[in-house]
Amino acid sequence: MTLTTQHVDAPNTAPSAPSFTQLSLSEGMHTSLARMGFKTPSTIQHQAIPLLLNGNDMIGQAETGTGKTAAFGIPIIEQLYIPSRKVQALVLCPTRELAQQVTGEINALLEHHPKVNAVSIYGGEPIPKQVRALQKRPLIVVGTPGRVMDMMSRGHLRLGAVRFMVLDEADEMLDMGFRKDIEHVLEQLPPQRQTILFSATMSDAIKKLAKTHLQQPAFVKTSEDNASARNVTQHYLQIDPSKRRRAINQLITDESLHLAVIFCNTKRQVDKLTNLLQKDGLPADGLHGGLSQSQRNRIMGKFRKGTVQYLVATDVAARGIDVKNIDAVFNYDMPKTSESYVHRIGRTGRAEQSGKSYTFINSHEKRSLKQIERHTKSKVLPITLAL
């Protein structure tokens, strides 16, 4: 596998990047971008869009919040054969929430094609509803691997005309055990296609997947691994678990935190902490994979509206959360990996805004904290509270 490596100097907006009007895009796409308020492409968009318009397979190493969806969505839309009524693009995502988010952004980019739309399919919702969506013959389908395979086996999703295949957050899909599902889907696609892989990390498993299924891909990477950390002031507290709930309450009050995400490592801990915070009178709710899709949609709807201000969540459930103006992230439990830490704090400090993160640790977790600092090339500052 030959990689054409392009390294970029800025994580969010390339200083020398042209405006979208200087890219070779259709008038209709420029209109959609203007209505969405997009003026300057992010780094990943600036690098990826010309490559993808040129037909290259591509690996993009970029984190959540860097504009990945538009980076692949724009060139795919620009190359759709509109008269066709067959699925031309398939996007695989690790979670239902991310699939919904990606679908929403692609449909916003499709505003200048009122008769064309993207649909999302994922587990946790009735199959008949999603079958009806597929029967409307969308050109773009976004889905989770399991539900995509299910719809393929039932004959409701035919992929013989697919020209664009996107693996979004491929590292997370592999971590969740979807490798065999991904391989099965890829094997059903036409060999003559453009394949695009996005991943926050470049593990051996990701490299193996790319080597097998991508053809001489270009490789685009944001310059540093700490893109999510740049606008976030990071703190840690060495604190006993019995005092962490009180610490959250005090920091919310002292720092006037209006919206925050609180990460726990297990569903059980999410439920326990949510109940305790609610007893404290906080407008909090919990989000994890054990909830039904309707429950998850309802909770996320309240969080977006601000009626739920403090969202307690597991890592997987928080994938795809794209809510503006989140003031802070709490790591109630120490994240298991540096990559997970970066994804977590990336919920705040978005779109050039500032944010804060608070990580609770015990005395045995200082070594892990040092690994995080090396990974993000940033400092996590100690603070203390009088509890």
FENLINZI-V767278 format. One line per field, one symbol per residue. phi: phi as a letter, one per 30 degrees, with the letter a starting at -180 (. if undefined). psi: psi as a letter, one per 40 degrees, with the letter a starting at -180 (. if undefined). burial: b if it has 9 or more other C-alpha atoms within 8 Angstrom, else e. Layout:
phi=???
psi=???
burial=???
This chain:
phi=.cccdbcbcbdcbdecdddedcddcddddeddddddidccddeddeddedddddjddacccacejciddddcddddddcdcdddccdcbbccbdbdddddddddddddddedcdccbcbcbadjbededdddddddhddbbcadedddddddddidbccdcdcbbbcchdddddddicedddeddddddeddaccbbcadbcddddddddddccchddbbbddbdcedddccdcbbbdbdedcdddddeddeddchddbacccbdbdddedddeddddddiddcacbadddddddddddddddddidccbccbdeddddjdbcdiddabccdcdddbdddeddddddcichidcbbbbccbcddcdddddddddddhbcccdbbbcc
psi=hhhhhhiieiddhhdeiiideeigiidddddddddeehdhiidddddddddddeeiiihhhiiheefdddddddddddeigddifihehhhhididdddddddddddddedegdehiiiihiieihddddddddeegidhhhiidddddddddeeehheeehehhhhhfddddddefeddddddddeeihdgihhhhhidigidddddddddeihfiihhhidiefdeedehhhiihhiideedddddddddddefhdhihhhieidddddddddddddeeigiiihieeiiddddddddddddeedhdhhhiidddehehghifhdihhgdihididddddddeedififeiiiiihhhiideeddddddddddefihhhiiiig.
burial=eeeeeeebebbbbbeebbbbbeeebeeebbbbbbeeebbbbbbbbbbbbbbbbeebbbbbbbbbbbbbbbbbbbbbbbeeeeeeeebbbbbbbbbbbbbbbbbebbbbbbebeeebbbbbbbeebeeeebbebbeebbbbbbbbbbbbbebbeeebbebebbbbbbbbbbbbbbeeebeebbeebeeebbeebbbbbbbbebeeebbeebbeebebbbbbbbbeebbbbebbbbbbbbbeeebbbebbeebbeeeebebbbbbbbebebbbebbebbbeeeebbbbbbbeeeeeebeebeebbbeeebbbbbbbbebbbbbeeebbbbbbbbbbbeebebbbbbbbbbbbeeebbbbbbbbbeebbeebebbbebbeeebeeeeeee
